[in-house]
Amino acid sequence: MEAAKKVSSDETVTFDKNGNIVVNKESTAPKKLMARRAIEAHLERKVLEKDLEAYYFE
């Protein structure tokens, strides 16, 4: 809950310190858009993690 309070009003989706997705429920964006942004953030994070692993093991 603490991380949800730190989310700025213009961000709909962020990550907390543990890597969990935090959705800003005070956002005025439609629920479909917030869900889409959460999915995109998750996929982007997976790609970045994969790239980081590839970089360190080369």
DSSP file (Angstrom, degrees, kcal/mol; ACC not computed):
  #  RESIDUE AA STRUCTURE BP1 BP2  ACC     N-H-->O    O-->H-N    N-H-->O    O-->H-N    TCO  KAPPA ALPHA  PHI   PSI    X-CA   Y-CA   Z-CA
    1    1 A M     >        0   0    0      0, 0.0     4,-1.1     0, 0.0     3,-0.1   0.000 360.0 360.0 360.0 -30.8    0.0    0.0    0.0
    2    2 A E  H  >  +     0   0    0      1,-0.2     4,-0.7     2,-0.2     3,-0.4   0.889 360.0  50.7 -63.3 -39.2    2.9    2.3    0.7
    3    3 A A  H >> S+     0   0    0      1,-0.2     3,-0.7     2,-0.2     4,-0.5   0.839 102.3  61.3 -68.3 -32.5    4.1    2.2   -2.9
    4    4 A A  H >4 S+     0   0    0      1,-0.2     3,-0.7     2,-0.2    -1,-0.2   0.824 100.1  55.0 -64.7 -30.2    0.6    3.0   -4.2
    5    5 A K  H 3< S+     0   0    0     -4,-1.1    -1,-0.2    -3,-0.4    -2,-0.2   0.756 102.5  57.3 -72.9 -24.1    0.7    6.3   -2.4
    6    6 A K  H << S+     0   0    0     -3,-0.7     2,-0.2    -4,-0.7    -1,-0.2   0.555  80.1 109.9 -84.5  -8.2    3.9    7.3   -4.1
    7    7 A V  S << S-     0   0    0     -3,-0.7     2,-0.0    -4,-0.5     7,-0.0  -0.499  70.2-126.7 -71.0 130.5    2.5    6.9   -7.6
    8    8 A S    >   -     0   0    0     -2,-0.2     3,-1.1     1,-0.1    -1,-0.1  -0.340  22.0-110.4 -74.1 162.7    2.1   10.3   -9.3
    9    9 A S  T 3  S+     0   0    0      1,-0.2    -1,-0.1    -2,-0.0    -2,-0.1   0.731 114.4  54.4 -68.6 -23.1   -1.3   11.2  -10.8
   10   10 A D  T 3  S+     0   0    0     17,-0.1     2,-0.5     2,-0.0    -1,-0.2   0.580  93.3  81.1 -89.4  -8.3   -0.2   10.9  -14.4
   11   11 A E    <   -     0   0    0     -3,-1.1     3,-0.1     1,-0.1    16,-0.1  -0.843  50.4-178.8 -98.6 129.2    1.2    7.4  -14.1
   12   12 A T  S    S+     0   0    0     -2,-0.5    12,-2.7     1,-0.3     2,-0.4   0.767  72.8  29.5 -94.1 -28.9   -1.3    4.5  -14.3
   13   13 A V  E     +A   23   0A   0     10,-0.2    -1,-0.3    24,-0.1     2,-0.3  -0.997  65.7 153.5-136.6 132.3    1.1    1.7  -13.8
   14   14 A T  E     -A   22   0A   0      8,-2.3     8,-3.5    -2,-0.4     2,-0.4  -0.853  37.1-111.3-140.8 178.4    4.4    1.5  -11.9
   15   15 A F  E     -A   21   0A   0     -2,-0.3     6,-0.2     6,-0.2     2,-0.1  -0.930  24.0-140.9-115.2 141.8    6.5   -1.2  -10.1
   16   16 A D    >   -     0   0    0      4,-2.3     3,-1.6    -2,-0.4     6,-0.0  -0.263  41.1 -85.8 -87.8-175.9    7.1   -1.3   -6.3
   17   17 A K  T 3  S+     0   0    0      1,-0.3    -1,-0.1     2,-0.1    -2,-0.0   0.760 128.5  53.4 -64.3 -25.8   10.4   -2.2   -4.7
   18   18 A N  T 3  S-     0   0    0      2,-0.1    -1,-0.3     1,-0.0    -3,-0.0   0.454 120.7-105.4 -89.1  -1.4    9.6   -5.9   -4.9
   19   19 A G  S <  S+     0   0    0     -3,-1.6     2,-0.2     1,-0.3    -2,-0.1   0.531  73.3 141.0  90.5   7.1    8.9   -5.8   -8.6
   20   20 A N        -     0   0    0      1,-0.1    -4,-2.3    -5,-0.0     2,-0.4  -0.550  57.2-110.0 -82.2 148.7    5.1   -6.1   -8.4
   21   21 A I  E     -A   15   0A   0     -6,-0.2     2,-0.5    -2,-0.2    -6,-0.2  -0.632  30.3-160.9 -78.8 131.8    2.9   -4.0  -10.7
   22   22 A V  E     -A   14   0A   0     -8,-3.5    -8,-2.3    -2,-0.4     2,-0.5  -0.970   2.5-155.6-116.8 122.6    1.0   -1.2   -8.9
   23   23 A V  E     -A   13   0A   0     -2,-0.5     2,-0.9   -10,-0.2   -10,-0.2  -0.849  18.3-128.3-100.2 129.9   -2.0    0.2  -10.6
   24   24 A N    >   -     0   0    0    -12,-2.7     3,-1.3    -2,-0.5   -19,-0.0  -0.664  21.5-170.8 -77.5 105.7   -3.0    3.8   -9.7
   25   25 A K  T 3  S+     0   0    0     -2,-0.9    -1,-0.2     1,-0.3   -13,-0.1   0.623  80.6  65.5 -76.1 -12.0   -6.7    3.4   -8.8
   26   26 A E  T 3  S+     0   0    0     -3,-0.0    -1,-0.3   -14,-0.0    -2,-0.1   0.499  77.9 114.1 -85.7  -3.6   -7.2    7.2   -8.7
   27   27 A S    <   -     0   0    0     -3,-1.3   -17,-0.1     1,-0.1     7,-0.0  -0.342  64.1-144.4 -67.2 147.6   -6.4    7.4  -12.4
   28   28 A T        +     0   0    0      2,-0.0    -1,-0.1    -2,-0.0     3,-0.1   0.363  62.9 118.3 -93.6   4.9   -9.3    8.6  -14.6
   29   29 A A  S    S-     0   0    0      1,-0.1     5,-0.0     2,-0.1    -2,-0.0  -0.381  76.6 -95.5 -69.6 149.1   -8.2    6.3  -17.4
   30   30 A P     >  -     0   0    0      0, 0.0     4,-2.1     0, 0.0     3,-0.2  -0.271  31.9-115.3 -62.3 153.2  -10.6    3.6  -18.5
   31   31 A K  H  > S+     0   0    0      1,-0.2     4,-2.4     2,-0.2     5,-0.2   0.853 115.1  56.2 -61.1 -36.5  -10.1    0.2  -17.0
   32   32 A K  H  > S+     0   0    0      1,-0.2     4,-2.4     2,-0.2    -1,-0.2   0.909 108.0  48.3 -62.2 -41.4   -9.2   -1.4  -20.4
   33   33 A L  H  > S+     0   0    0     -3,-0.2     4,-2.6     2,-0.2    -2,-0.2   0.910 111.1  49.7 -66.2 -42.4   -6.4    1.2  -20.8
   34   34 A M  H  X S+     0   0    0     -4,-2.1     4,-2.0     2,-0.2    -2,-0.2   0.898 111.7  49.0 -63.7 -39.8   -5.1    0.5  -17.3
   35   35 A A  H  X S+     0   0    0     -4,-2.4     4,-2.3     2,-0.2    -2,-0.2   0.912 111.3  50.0 -65.0 -42.2   -5.1   -3.2  -17.9
   36   36 A R  H  X S+     0   0    0     -4,-2.4     4,-2.7     1,-0.2    -2,-0.2   0.917 110.2  49.6 -62.9 -43.2   -3.3   -2.8  -21.3
   37   37 A R  H  X S+     0   0    0     -4,-2.6     4,-2.5     2,-0.2    -1,-0.2   0.874 109.6  52.0 -64.2 -37.2   -0.7   -0.6  -19.7
   38   38 A A  H  X S+     0   0    0     -4,-2.0     4,-2.1     2,-0.2    -1,-0.2   0.917 111.7  46.3 -64.5 -43.2   -0.1   -3.2  -16.9
   39   39 A I  H  X S+     0   0    0     -4,-2.3     4,-2.6     2,-0.2    -2,-0.2   0.922 113.3  49.0 -65.1 -44.2    0.3   -5.9  -19.5
   40   40 A E  H  X S+     0   0    0     -4,-2.7     4,-2.6     1,-0.2    -2,-0.2   0.896 110.9  50.2 -63.1 -40.3    2.7   -3.8  -21.6
   41   41 A A  H  X S+     0   0    0     -4,-2.5     4,-2.2     2,-0.2    -1,-0.2   0.901 111.1  49.5 -64.2 -40.7    4.7   -2.9  -18.5
   42   42 A H  H  X S+     0   0    0     -4,-2.1     4,-2.1     2,-0.2    -2,-0.2   0.940 113.4  45.1 -63.3 -47.6    5.0   -6.6  -17.6
   43   43 A L  H  X S+     0   0    0     -4,-2.6     4,-2.2     1,-0.2    -2,-0.2   0.892 112.4  51.5 -65.0 -39.9    6.1   -7.6  -21.1
   44   44 A E  H  X S+     0   0    0     -4,-2.6     4,-2.4     1,-0.2    -1,-0.2   0.899 109.2  50.8 -63.7 -40.1    8.6   -4.7  -21.3
   45   45 A R  H  X S+     0   0    0     -4,-2.2     4,-2.5     2,-0.2    -1,-0.2   0.902 108.6  51.6 -64.4 -40.6   10.1   -5.7  -18.0
   46   46 A K  H  X S+     0   0    0     -4,-2.1     4,-2.2     2,-0.2    -2,-0.2   0.912 110.6  48.6 -62.1 -42.4   10.5   -9.3  -19.1
   47   47 A V  H  X S+     0   0    0     -4,-2.2     4,-2.5     2,-0.2    -2,-0.2   0.916 111.9  48.9 -64.2 -43.4   12.3   -8.2  -22.3
   48   48 A L  H  X S+     0   0    0     -4,-2.4     4,-2.4     2,-0.2    -2,-0.2   0.897 110.9  50.1 -64.6 -40.1   14.6   -5.9  -20.3
   49   49 A E  H  X S+     0   0    0     -4,-2.5     4,-2.3     2,-0.2    -1,-0.2   0.910 111.2  49.1 -63.4 -41.6   15.4   -8.8  -17.9
   50   50 A K  H  X S+     0   0    0     -4,-2.2     4,-2.3     1,-0.2    -2,-0.2   0.917 112.2  48.1 -63.8 -44.1   16.1  -11.1  -20.7
   51   51 A D  H  X S+     0   0    0     -4,-2.5     4,-2.1     2,-0.2    -2,-0.2   0.881 110.9  51.5 -63.6 -38.9   18.4   -8.5  -22.4
   52   52 A L  H  X S+     0   0    0     -4,-2.4     4,-2.2     2,-0.2    -2,-0.2   0.906 110.1  48.5 -65.5 -42.6   20.2   -7.9  -19.1
   53   53 A E  H  X S+     0   0    0     -4,-2.3     4,-1.9     1,-0.2    -2,-0.2   0.914 111.3  50.3 -63.0 -42.7   20.8  -11.6  -18.6
   54   54 A A  H  < S+     0   0    0     -4,-2.3     4,-0.5     1,-0.2    -2,-0.2   0.879 110.3  50.9 -63.4 -37.3   22.2  -11.9  -22.1
   55   55 A Y  H >< S+     0   0    0     -4,-2.1     3,-0.7     1,-0.2    -2,-0.2   0.915 112.0  45.6 -66.4 -43.7   24.5   -8.9  -21.5
   56   56 A Y  H 3< S+     0   0    0     -4,-2.2    -1,-0.2     1,-0.2    -2,-0.2   0.791 113.1  49.4 -73.1 -27.5   25.9  -10.3  -18.3
   57   57 A F  T 3<        0   0    0     -4,-1.9    -1,-0.2     1,-0.2    -2,-0.2   0.431 360.0 360.0 -94.2   2.2   26.5  -13.8  -19.6
   58   58 A E    <         0   0    0     -3,-0.7    -1,-0.2    -4,-0.5    -2,-0.1   0.465 360.0 360.0 -85.1 360.0   28.2  -12.8  -22.8
